[in-house]
Structures are given as C-alpha cells and as structure tokens.
Amino acid sequence: MALDLRFDLNLKGLANIAAARFQLLRRIEEADINGDCSCCSCVAKGPFDRFHGGHFVAGRSIAVLFEPDNVWPQCPDCNIARHGNIKMYRAFLVDKIGEKRIVWLESQRHKNQTLSRVCLALKVEDYEKLIDQALKSLGLGPKFQDETIMF
Ligand SMILES: [Zn+2]
C-alpha cells in the first residue's frame, strides 16, 4: 500500500489529526441508527457530529490516546465546562468496561508514548477507512473516500 503525501505537517500536527479522526470514529461507532450519541457522563443525547470524543484519561501524549475504552462520546458541556465530568464518566465506565479495565486505564495516566510520523499517518489512513465504513453502516456517505495521507 502506497502512502501518498497529503499532509505536510509536523509530528504534533499529524498527531492532532490522528487523534481527531480516532475521536470521530469512536463517536460514530457508538452512535445509534439515527446517528445520535449518549453522553458518557450525563446521558444527554445528540448527533455524533456535535459531540466530542471525551477521554477518561486525558492528555495528548498519553499511552492510551488511541485506546477505544478510553474514548467515548461526550457532550460539549461535560467535556469542556465540567472538565470531563469524570466522576460520572467513571460510573459509566464501570458498566461498560468494568472496574478492572478502569484501573488499568488509570494506571496509564503517567505513561507517555511518542509515535513516529509513519505510524501516525497509517493511523489516520486506517481511521479514515473505518470512519467511512461506519458512516456507510449508518446510511451516510463516505467522508474520506478519496483522500489519502501525505507525510
Ligand atoms: Zn454530558
């Protein structure tokens, strides 16, 4: 598979795009057939494209940045105004992934990772394909079909 050179970004810029694509994917994966998500903290409902991908363990360089169990749809109020509404987020996770997995996520709080440009570009490419597949399953058109990654 050839990677084409769509992005002329530094490592941080590419990491931000990969994180944004992953968050979008997680919101679409968790959306119902109408494209609506429930907030992982307050159970408010809203369209996946108006929600955020809230990180339970937050931080741009954390080892669990791309861990699905760490990223769930979250309403903007909980994600920003309530600073993640973590107490309610944790209660949600107990039901979703269980206490043992939560403790593992929390143990990753101080573990960082630095991914290479190639790794990040491959993540963007993979996430864009998965986003298109997930959108298709909701009856929505592809978003990234003709785009490829430049690095
Ligand atoms: Zn909320």
Residues whose N, C-alpha, C, O or C-beta is under 5 A from the ligand:
A	BS01	ZN	C39 S41 C42 V43 A44 C75 C78
